[in-house]
Amino acid sequence: MLTVITTAVWSYNKVKETVTFTTAIAEDATPTVLKRILEIETSPVEVIKFEKGTYHFYPEKGLEKFWHISNHNDVLIRTAFPIIKKENITIDGQGSTFIFHGKMIPFLINQSKNITVKNVSIDWHETFHSEGKIIARNEEENTFDIQIPESYPYIIRNNQLIFIKEYYEHTIGQSILYDPERGGAIAFNTEAYTPITSYKKITVSRNLESIKYKYKVDNRAPFLGKMFQENKISVKELKPGVVRVFNHKNKKKDLPPVGYTIAMKGAQGKNRLAPAFHVTFTDGFNGYNVNVHHAGGMGLIAENSSDLILEKFNIFPSNGRMVSTTADATHFVGCRGKVQLKDCLLSGQLDDGSNIHGTYQEVVDILGPNKIGVRMGHFQQQGFVIGREGDQIGIVRIQDSFFPYEKDLTIKSIEYRSGRYQVITFNQELPSKIKAGDLIENQDAYPEVLVENCTFKNNRARGLLLSVPRKTIVRNNYFHTEMEALLIPVESGHWFEAGNQKNLLVENNVFEDCQHSGFNRGVIRFDTDDENKNIAFSNITITKNIFKQFDNLILQITNVDGLEFSENTITNSQTFPQLHNENPAFKITASKNVNFSDNIYKGKATKIIETDDKQVVFQ
Amino acid sequence: MLTVITTAVWSYNKVKETVTFTTAIAEDATPTVLKRILEIETSPVEVIKFEKGTYHFYPEKGLEKFWHISNHNDVLIRTAFPIIKKENITIDGQGSTFIFHGKMIPFLINQSKNITVKNVSIDWHETFHSEGKIIARNEEENTFDIQIPESYPYIIRNNQLIFIKEYYEHTIGQSILYDPERGGAIAFNTEAYTPITSYKKITVSRNLESIKYKYKVDNRAPFLGKMFQENKISVKELKPGVVRVFNHKNKKKDLPPVGYTIAMKGAQGKNRLAPAFHVTFTDGFNGYNVNVHHAGGMGLIAENSSDLILEKFNIFPSNGRMVSTTADATHFVGCRGKVQLKDCLLSGQLDDGSNIHGTYQEVVDILGPNKIGVRMGHFQQQGFVIGREGDQIGIVRIQDSFFPYEKDLTIKSIEYRSGRYQVITFNQELPSKIKAGDLIENQDAYPEVLVENCTFKNNRARGLLLSVPRKTIVRNNYFHTEMEALLIPVESGHWFEAGNQKNLLVENNVFEDCQHSGFNRGVIRFDTDDENKNIAFSNITITKNIFKQFDNLILQITNVDGLEFSENTITNSQTFPQLHNENPAFKITASKNVNFSDNIYKGKATKIIETDDKQVVFQ
């Protein structure tokens, strides 16, 4: 039944073997593909091709791994492509579509070198999110009605709406409105309506004081985070396919308007489990001409890897859906060398277009003159290993400085104890100043970044989150995002995403009606989570961009030393009513050497600049 | 702060190193103990002693493993004692008590040889179950009230009672009544009242037919099993520590009587996660003078191991609790060599005293002349590997025979794909008869069994479950169990627990008021799950035992060839009212060569034997 054509081609002085799978395996390609990939060690392959077609991949006969994935849940996942400890392999779909079923990671790439995936579209048979249309609302009764297409099977359990998938289910949980009439963009002012307020605090709890955690606990992790919450909303089916939701409206959120599509992906902390690509400890990954139509998590999440080049790596929905991936389109943690996104379309996903950062880990134990115990701060960083032997580690005390007070430590070894705890030994003695609560940061694990000719649109959240103290170029891109187009943070207390941006060039981009979901924030925003005047960001150039914004606030900066904003053109798009017309175009705090020159302003702000630095003038 | 005393003692021509931990580490022994155990490879240890004291073990700095455990959930678990690939190690508590916190496996023993644990008591700070007292019942309103001691913290969430533990929580879920006035035995006739009927079927489900599973699914696994159920009961707090439960009573279950203790351990499929001892692929394990007061699962679960000797290995509750371990006291899967329980007290646990069996795996794919794909039938067998290289594998077609039609295959290799699926290659060609749906069974993975001088009492379920086609002796024991004292099954369709008992000697035991929870079953019962007249059991001797039973049915057999029941004394204890006074003393079906001789019967049965074999006479 299954046909595997194997041809050997000589290339230079080594065998270059090509395996071509035909559509004979299309019904469930998993066992055949997996078998061949597991045989690579004894029977090398350089190119794995697929006859053009649609291939289904079921989990049942896939390789199972318990897998830590940064910014995702830790998962017991199946895959047909365990590219583990492999070198110089190209997977070429030749225009095929791969349809995955259930909890799978399409491409699990680990400890490998020079891996290419190209010419393939990735989709899922049942999505990890669900969509419905708002067809009625009743202010008096505090209800709204959702029409649920047949493609999203559901049940009602304990008066809650549960969407049923293959080996998966989810509640309404995290939700947002899409506007089908604007090409499936996020609905204007969605923050006034969503997320649906699923939870409220419980009222009865007894004798919990007898449970004494000896060590710091994570109240944001799913277990403790959800423990003291219960359902606020309830639902009732009016007729097959139409469900009424009760009790959403509160002081902060109104009933959603009729006509919008509501995208629902279940409870936070439980809904990121099946990214399309996971790349870890891999040097050299190329994704070329790849379409990711869906994933139960991110399109691509790379960790501790180098030289990740995405070209025509497109995230966009299929089958009339509003949503593509249920989390970020792409995300890079602790990567080095080059990270490049070129000619990519990143759209429809339920989180950022890309987020590039390091990881802070908290010092909790001083175990010897050159040994510390560290704690992973965020539950979705569990299992993250901060670097490789010899990497330079900085020690940061955020309240004193955003930069390390100690930079001369290099990693000798890391003992992995658990997802939350590791023991790190350095080649050098620890500084005497070190104490529990300090953060460590890998100085070597930041890449040079190029984002060029890409389109960021129709997604929840940001276009780019950048925390990269290396040369970063954002050029010739188009942004239409519901939050910031560019968010440049120092973030140490929640996500523990390390890095202070410097040497950033933002050039020749078009920003159109970003930040349209209701937040009172800039289109480009620099932010730190410690309120002080210490410098976090430097050598920033924003030049020759076009801002076509419906609202005033363009640039919002803090803790910057050295920013040039020049030759930009700012107009008012008139697309939406202004939400925050009291805003200036630019907000500047705790910054110095900020220069505006040769810009054209045709916006509506009555005050151009609000700043605590009197030397700043808009030209 | 932490003191580790290390002394080296010469023994013959090798270093016999003894490490003694002192109570200086008692506050959290985990990091120090773990560090030393991880160092064994480079710094050998033969004896690890603990200064007598009470030691706490917290999970935070323990070693984390994702771990498959037979008859348990698959768990992400922490341990301070990862005895992995170790030889000749004795852990001597010297009378200490180890208190564990949260999701930990106290002793995780894997791929080791000759490991001894002795002189230690194991307990948990917060238990994985909860207990309350029934203080009121109201037939008209269909409610009962539970008084919950301060030692069981709880919350009410979505009108459900949730018990809160360290990094764990559970609902009422599986529940049973204990009778404090009978020394903490299971309450008489508890099956009339429990388990509390927590669930009912949902009523709304739409478009589920679009989810087409390509392969067989497990409707008993937690995901699909619970998908279509919702809460039947609800609760309301009357005052702190007193909770009213609504809507339990139905046609089958009455409201629980006032005065009993109700033990609750949460939903089936989610509540077996932290056994006290897990022993896998280990040759030689000795547990001597060990008290297991609690575990979130079994006291000891051994798989694929040989020569497991438990002596004075006691399971009993502490701190006034009714419940010890939340599942079986001991359990042996696919073990070989000797399994012995001597002078053990197995009491208070929420499942069987011991269960000794093999594992059936279902043939799902014929992959080549000597290669098959097998599926694990029960979700709590996921990850189980059926044996070792060279083991003899039988192929069984239960509807034809309880014994293999093919026995000459030996394992060449096993490729582990997932918890559910493995590929097995044999040294021989497969029989032509083989087809999907057949079961495989490891002929070599059964032990000789000795159970001697043990007490089985006060637990939910059985005393011993035996499925061992090797010499088995059950001698000088005392049984007071709520279900069968001895259950001898062939079970292929639910738990997939393989094995046909033969060569069993049951001698000189006392059986007192077993099967008192309401089931209409024998004290000793043989059972098969395929209704036919094929022989499953042979060479059974039940002799010189004393049965002091309140009810009639003593022995219930089927599919037996060769059973001697002799020199036994049967009296009526009058302890409880009879529940099934229509029963005979003995029920015999589909059996031959069954002989009764020299027994004394002083029971109440009006008919001694009910049999389809006219040759059987009670003497």
Interface residues (C-beta under 8 A of the other chain):
Chain A: D28 L34 L38 Y58 E60 K61 G62 L63 E64 F66 D74 L76 R78 H101 E126 I148 E150 S151 Y152 P153 Y154 I155 I156 R157 N158 I164 K165 E166 Y167 E169 I202 T203 V204 S205 R206 N207 L208 S210 I211 Y213 K214 Y215 F223 M227 F228 Q229 E230 N231 E237 P240 G241 G373 E415 R417 S418 G419 R420 Y421
Chain B: D28 P31 L34 L38 Y58 E60 K61 G62 L63 E64 F66 D74 L76 R78 H101 E126 I148 E150 S151 Y152 P153 Y154 I155 I156 R157 N158 I164 K165 E166 Y167 E169 I202 T203 V204 S205 R206 N207 L208 S210 I211 Y213 K214 Y215 F223 M227 F228 Q229 E230 N231 E237 P240 G241 G373 E415 R417 S418 G419 R420 Y421
